[in-house]
Amino acid sequence: MKIFKNKLLPLSIVGIMAFSCTPKAEKVKAEFIDQNVAFASAQTLKMLESVGEPTGKNYPRTLDPEGKLVVTNMYDWTPGFFPGSLWYLYELTGDSTWRNQAAKWTESLEPLKTFTGHHDLGFMMYCSYGNAERLAPKPEYKDILIQSAQSLSSRYSDVTKCIKSWNYRKGWNDTTEWFYPVIIDNMMNLEMLFYASKVSGDKRYYDIAVSHANTTLKNHFRDDFSTYHVVDYDTITGVVKDQATCQGYSDNSTWSRGQAWAIYGYTMMYRETKDSSYLNAAIKATDFYLKNLPEDLVPLWDFNVGQEGFTPEGKSYAVEFKEKLRDASAAAVVCSGLFELGQLTNNKAYIDSATKMLKSLASPNYRATLGNNGNFILMHSVGSIPHKNEIDVPLTYADYYFLEALVRYKNLKQ
């Protein structure tokens, strides 16, 4: 397999470079965006036809092994992505049809504002209501988001200095017990806390987000800025008890979507705080990610799958899925995050990488054809191979971050 070697210019040099596009390049860009928006719109209309009106129990998530649509109720971690995708289609088209559909699906999630069962309230409410408040604000949206931030904050501990992701559960190998597990994914839920702090004036939400990010920066990153998926804390002392994986290949490997959450999350942290330690984390996590990519810039589901020194104990998938399954969802998350990181750092190399990723995802290798793929946009994502769940299927969050990346590409400041 050919490996993409990222050659980034020093920021001191890139910082004085001005982005420029010729009229021909602008035309090519516009045609690319228009073609992908047209496809996504047509495909999503078919999805709307298949799921009907929102019931609180029919949010698209993936396909089952027989190729049938899998939907969830609102208490799954993924229901905010479909409404969020509808908001991005409205942003990309200006068509009120998408605004009306997005509002309808978003408002069906209102009962979640008091949900405290797990940490994913940021995904659930900010991807939906956050985009609603940004694109078509209503007074009640702000109140719902503040209440959601309050609910998420209830999972924060002054002992551990971070937000508890899951409740008690066993580790991926069924022998480890986690009493205060925190996953790298949790970085994605902090943006809602920053929003709530701004609009409510309550600095506690800001402080919780910063505290969580600092604790994660300390305990989830290795020296090379690859990431652990799960860190378990002692509930009494706050000390780290375990650094492991749940959805990756092995405890010492790097699960590619976990690395993607870190890149996106610390880019957002720098945007909100201007703390250079977060920028450093985002850059170094990105550089690790980029130098380990295959030629088409869509990562393996885990960067170390099948490599010597990375062995999941007692799991058949060590052999069964040793070969090169890709995760388009990780690529979509990083693609969107890199557009922002490139803008924040004035780094053309990051912008170029993000653009190449977006075009790879939009190629026939990863983008579906109309009416196929369960009416999802992207193919070839991976949920959790250790649990033999959602393997090489479409995933609703892959579509969401692909559309967000398309928005960011369209809005890119030259």
N, C-alpha and C positions, 0 to 999 in steps of 0.2 A: 504494500500500500504506500502510495506517495504521501508524504507529510508536507503540509503547508508550513513553510518557514516564514514567520512574520518578521519583517524587517522594519521596525518602527524608527522614524527619525527622532532625534532628541527633541524634547518639548521646546527647548530654547530656540531650535531652528524652526520647527514647525510653527511655533507661536507667531513668527513674523510672516508666515506664508498666507496669502489671501486665496480663498477658494474662488475658482473661476470656472465658468461653463460657457462654451460657445453656443450660439443659437442652435446649431445642429444637435449638440449634446442636450440642450434643454428640450428640444423637440422629441428626441429619443426618450428622455426621462418622462415627459408628459404622456407619450404613447404607452410606455410601460405601465405607468400609474393608471391610466384610463382603462387599459386592457384588464388589469388585475381587479380594478374596482368593478368593472362590468361583470367579470366572472364571479367575484365574491357576492355581488348583489343578486345575480341570477341563482347562484347556488343557495344562498341564504333564504331567498324567497321559497325555494323548494323545501328547505328545512322548516320554515314557518308553516307551510302547507301540511307537512307531515306531523308536526307536534300540536297544531291547533292553538287554541287560546291558552294562556298561562293558568295553571291550576294549583301551583305550589308543589306539584309533583312531576312535572314534565320538562325539566331543564336538560337540554341535550348535553351528553358527556362524551360518548364514544360509541364503538360498535362491539357487539359480542363476537365470539369465535365463529358464529354462523353468519356474521355480517349484518345482524339486525341492530337497529338503533337502541342504545342504552340511555335512558333518561334517569334523572335523580330527583329526589325531593329537595326542598330548600335547605335542609340541614346537612347535606353533603358539603364538601369544601369548594365545589366548583360552580354553583348556580349563578354566580355573578358574572361569569365570563360571557354567556350568551347575550344577556342584556348589554354588556359592555361592547360586544362586537356590533350590536345593532347601533349603538351610539357612534362607533367609529364609522360605520357606513353612512350615518347621517352627516358626520363631519366631512367625509370624503365626497359626498354627493350634494349635500344641501337639500335633499329630497325629504319633504315633511312626512312621507310614508314611513321612513326609517325613524324619524323622531317620535312619531306616534307609537310605533311598535316598541321602540326602546323604552319609552315612558311606561307603557303598559307592563312590559316584562320586568322593568326595574321596580315599579310600585308593588308588584306581587311579592317582593322580598321584604317589605316593611316589617313583618313580625320578627325578623332576625335582629332588629336593633337592640333587643334585650337578650340575645343569645350569648351564652358564656361557655358553651360546651367544649369548644376548642379554639385554637388561635387564629383560624383562617377568616375571621370576620373582615379583615382588610381585603382579601380577595373577594369575599362575598358581597361586601357593601361598597367598597371604594371603587372597584371596577364597574359597578353598576351605578350607584348613587353619586359617586365621585364624578364620573363622566356626565351624569345627568345634571349635576349642579354646575359643572363647567360649561355645558353646551346649551342647556335649556332650564335655567335655575327656577326653582320655586321655593318659597319660604320654608315649607315643610321638609325639603331635602336637607337643608342645613341642620335642622333640629334632629333629623333622623341620623345624620352622620355624627353629630356630637354625641348622641345617645349610644351609637355603635362604638365610638371611641371609648366611652365610659365602660361599656361592657367588655371590650377587649382589655382595657386597663385593669379590670378585676383579676386578670390572670397574672399580673405582675407581682413579684415578690421582692421585698427589700432585702431578703436574705441572699437570694441568688443573683439579684440585680438584673433580672431578665424576665421575659414573659414565658410562661409555661406553654409549650406547644400542644402536646397531647396529655391526656390524663394517664394514669398508670397503664403500662402495657409491657409485654415481653419484647425482648429484642428480636432481631431478624432471625437469629438461630434458635429461638425458643428456649434458650437456657439463661439468658440475661434478663434481669428485671429492671425496668426504668421507672423511677418514681417521680422524677421531675425532668422529663425529656424535652430538650429544646432542639429544633431542627433549623438548618440554615435557611429553609424556606420562610421562616418567620420574619426575616428581614423585609419581605415584601409587604408585610402588614403594617409597617411603621409609618408609611406615607399618610395614612388616614389619621394617625395621631398628630402629625404636624399640621394637617388641615384643621383639625378640631381645636388645636391650640391657637391657631391664628384667628379663627372666627369666634371662639368663645372667650379668648383672653386668659384661659386657664393654662398656666405654664406647666402644670403637672404632666400633661400629655406630651409636651416637648421633652421634658426631663426623662420620662419613661422611655421614649424612643431613643434618646441619646444613651441612656444607661444600658438598654438592651443591645444597642449597636456596639458599645464599648466592650461589654462582656462577650459578645459574639466574636468581636475582633481578637480578643485575647485567647479564646478557647476553641474556636472552630477552624482557625487557620494553622497550617503547617509552615515550616520555614520557607518553603518555596511558594507559598500562597495558594497551594491547593487546599481543599476544604474537607473537613469531616461533615458527614450528613447530620449525625445525632451527637449531642453532648448531654449527658445525664448529670444532674447536680444533686448533692445531698440536701435534703429539705431543711435540715437543722443547721448545718454549718455553711452551706453554700459552695463547698468544694466540689471540684469535678470528680465524678465517680467513673465515668465511662466516655470514651470517644469512639464512635462506632458508625455503622451504616444501618439503614433499614431497607433502602431501595437500590443501593449500589452493589458493586461486585463483591467487595470485601471491606472489612473495617478500615484497612489502611489504603484503600483505593480512592479514586476521585470520581464520584457520580457526576456525570456531565450536567444534568439539570441543577444539581446542588451548586455547582460552580457558577452556573448561569444566574441562579437566584442571588449569589454573592455579588457578582458583577453588577447586576441591575440594582440591587439593594444599596450597595455602598456608593454607587453613582448618585442615586437619589439622596442618600445621606449627605453627600458633599453639596448637592444643589441646595438642600434645605438649611445647612449649617455653615457651609464654607470652611469646615474643619479639614485641614490638609491631611490628617491621618486617614480620613475616609477616602479622599482622593487617591492617596498612596495605595490603599487596599484595593480600590477599584482597578487602578492601573496594573498592579502586580497580579491580581487575580485574572485580569484580562490577558496579560501577557502569557501567563501559564496556559490559559485556555487556547489562545491563538496558535501557540507553537506546537500544540498537540492535536491539531485538526487534520483530518484527511483532505484530499485535494478539493472536494466539493464544499468544504467548510461546514458540513453538517456532522456533528460529532457522533462517535460511538456512544452508546447509552452509558458506558463507564469508560474513562480514559485508560484504565489498567486491565480491562477484561482480557483474560488469558495470558497475562504477562507473568514472568517468573517473579516470585516474591509476593504475589497477590493471590491468595488462595482462600476462598470461602469454605469454612470447615463443614463437612458433612452435607453439602448441598448438591443435588444432581445438576442444577443449572450451571455449575462450574464447567461442566462438559457440554451440556445441552445447548447453552447459549454462549459458548465461547467465541463463536464467529461474529461477524461484524455487523450487528444490528445497529441502526442509526436512531437518533432521537431528534426528530424535527422540532419538537417542542422546545428543547434546550436551545437549538439554533435560533428559533423565533424570539425567545426571551433575550438572548445575547444580542441579536441583531437590533432589536429595539433599544436595548440599553446602550449599545455602542454608538448609535446615532446621537444619543444625549451626551455620552462621555466625550465623543469627538467634538461636539459643540462646546462643552464646558471647558475643554482643554485646548481648543483650536488645533486639534490634531487631525490632519488630513488623512493620515494612515488609518486611523480608526474609522473615519467616515467611509473611506474606500473599502475597508474590510466589511463594514456593515452593508454597504451597497452590494458587494459581491454576494454576501450571505442572502440578502433579500432576493437577488436574481436567481440564486441557486434554489431557494425555497419555491420560487415562482416557476421553476422549470418543470417539464413533464416528469422528472424524477420524483418530485415531492408534491406538486400541486395536482389535485384531482381533475378529472374531466366532469363536465356538467351532468348532474343527475346521478353520479356515482359516488362512492366513498361515503355512503349514508348522508350525503349532502353536506358533509364537512369540506373545508377548503383544502387542508393539508393532509397528506398521507404520511405514514412511516414514523409514528411517535411511539414512545414506550412509557408505560405507567410504572409498573414494578415487576421486573423480571424475577427477583427472589420470591415474590408471592405468586408468580406465574399468572399475572394479571395485566391486561391491557398491553399486549405484546404486538408490536408492529401494526398499530391501529391509528385512526385519527383521534385527536383529543381536543376538546373544546378550548382549552387554554392555548394550544398551539395556534389555533385560528385567531384567538384574541390578540396574542402578541404579534402575529404576522400582520394583522390589520393595524395595530398600533405602530409597528415599524413602517408600514406604508404611509400612515399619517405623518410620521416624523420625517420620512424621506421627502414627502411632498412639501412639507413646511420648512425644509432645510434652508437655513440662511446662508447665502453664498458670500 
